[in-house]
Amino acid sequence: MSEAFTLWRNECQTSRDIVAATPSLEQTGTVLSTGQPVSLRRVMVHLIAEYARRNGHADLLREAIDGATGQ
């Protein structure tokens, strides 16, 4: 489990480094699977939404295990 967290933390730092080195959220890159341009802003919004969705799933699993609900 600690290896997974270490890998995750390293990937988070790589992402932070990329964002810090990018002059604008409007900077674009290319989606490898489609060849379409995508802005850093769009990527970040997508990641925020994905994290929120996954956190919601984790809450449901935790509630099913311990019965406690969050506020």
Buried (B, 14 or more C-beta within 10 A) or exposed (E): EEEEEEEEEEEEEEEEEEEEEEEEEEEEEEEEEEEEEEBBEBBEEEEEEEEEEEEEEEEEEEEEEEEEEEE
